[in-house]
């Protein structure tokens, strides 16, 4: 049975719509830890070599953003976050931007260079580091290029998503509603 060019075009269009829906509709699919769960404790390394526990930020709002430093959308996501630096400061939200473990197997710039270049000298509320293997597996088990979580002072996940450059309006809306 031969398909006409129109039929093939329709099938390709439907496939494209389904792929785009699955890629950008993050409210309906799990990316790692679920909204409402307690954020699992995990460790990351600061540029100076110090190991920091995520639990040490209890009592503060935290936006945890795991990125791949070779990813253009991750770079844009950091630029978006830098644009909202005043909002984060006014709400007391620490933005922790972490290179995923081993940069997901590819080579990109060091996280400090990446954050400085795309985020500028954003704020004392912006923290750069490298996620441990355990942290990357826990918060990003499907190894997406980037994932993010908004964590409340009591350690609960308030909001999560992927592709920050395209999904930030929902995140910003939640942050504006804080306290």
Secondary structure, DSSP 8 states (H G I E B T S, - for coil): ----HHHHHHHHHHHHHHHHHHHH-GGGS--SS-TTSB----EEEETTS-EEEGGGGTTSEEEEEEE-TT-HHHHHHHHHHHHTHHHHHHHTEEEEEEE-GGGGGS----HHHHHHHHH-S--TTEEEEEE-HHHHHHH-TT--S-EEEEE-TTSBEEEEEE-HHHHHHHHHHHHHT--
